[in-house]
Amino acid sequence: MRVIIQRVSEACVQINGEVYGKIDQGLLVLLGITEGDGQEDIDWLVGKIIKMRIFSDTAGKMNLSLTDVAGELLIVSQFTLHANTKKGNRPSFIRSAHPDLAIPLYEQFLKTAELELGKPCASGKFGADMQVTLINDGPVTISMDSHARE
């Protein structure tokens, strides 16, 4: 699994002009799922995301976690995170998991995040044409891959 995490002061997902998911201060998580991903990947990523100290303390240092600031999560599926751009100019998405595997893992990621955070998370809709708007706070943007574990 790959994620792009963006610290936001607000973020929103719209589908067909209707607000589907919205948060104020927190993290927007773009989630890409590939073949071979499973619960171990979910547990590792969710644990890191929730506990990552990327919010500023009173001294202006990135020292606080999502739970420390009572922040919210907006989780959006994004198969393009596994794009292969090695050949030609048209990306290949063959490494992205097929929906029959990806949808249950996406739903499990949401459930695990809600349990770990202790409150509901906002989300996008898997496979939908979504418009995502955000105000990246900082800006702070971090990428993680559960297979690299860096």
C-alpha positions, -999 to 999 in steps of 0.1 A, spaced: 0 0 0 11 35 -7 -2 67 9 2 104 4 -5 122 36 -12 159 35 -16 180 67 -47 202 60 -66 230 77 -96 217 57 -103 192 29 -134 181 10 -144 154 -15 -173 161 -39 -190 136 -62 -214 150 -88 -213 184 -72 -224 170 -37 -201 170 -7 -193 133 1 -166 137 28 -153 168 46 -129 176 74 -114 205 92 -79 203 107 -64 169 101 -49 147 75 -60 139 39 -48 104 31 -47 93 -5 -45 55 -5 -33 32 -33 -37 -6 -30 -17 -32 -49 -18 -69 -53 -3 -86 -22 -15 -60 3 -33 -71 34 -42 -64 70 -5 -62 81 0 -33 56 -32 -16 69 -21 -20 106 14 -6 99 2 24 79 -27 34 101 -5 31 132 21 54 116 -4 79 103 -23 83 136 9 86 157 30 107 133 40 139 150 36 164 122 14 190 138 30 221 154 32 225 192 32 259 209 68 264 200 61 259 164 79 225 162 63 195 145 58 175 177 21 167 180 1 138 165 -34 137 149 -48 126 183 -29 153 202 -47 180 181 -80 161 180 -77 162 142 -98 144 116 -90 120 88 -103 120 52 -93 88 33 -96 87 -4 -87 57 -27 -63 66 -55 -52 38 -78 -29 61 -97 -4 60 -68 9 28 -83 15 42 -118 44 28 -137 60 55 -158 91 36 -170 81 31 -206 65 57 -229 44 87 -219 12 68 -209 13 55 -173 5 19 -167 -17 10 -137 -12 -27 -139 2 -29 -103 -29 -14 -89 -52 -40 -73 -84 -49 -90 -116 -37 -73 -125 -72 -61 -94 -71 -39 -90 -33 -34 -126 -25 -22 -125 -48 8 -90 -36 17 -101 1 14 -131 -6 36 -109 -24 61 -84 5 61 -113 29 70 -125 6 98 -90 2 112 -84 40 111 -117 47 129 -109 22 156 -74 35 161 -85 72 160 -116 65 182 -140 84 159 -155 82 124 -133 91 94 -145 109 63 -139 92 30 -143 93 -7 -162 67 -27 -141 39 -42 -141 41 -80 -160 74 -82 -150 104 -102 -142 127 -72 -131 163 -69 -108 168 -39 -101 202 -26 -78 210 3 -58 236 20 -24 220 26 -12 234 60 25 241 59 26 227 33 33 192 48 31 163 24 45 128 32 46 97 11 48 62 26 49 27 12 41 -3 35 64 -25 15 94 -1 19 87 7 55 110 38 55 
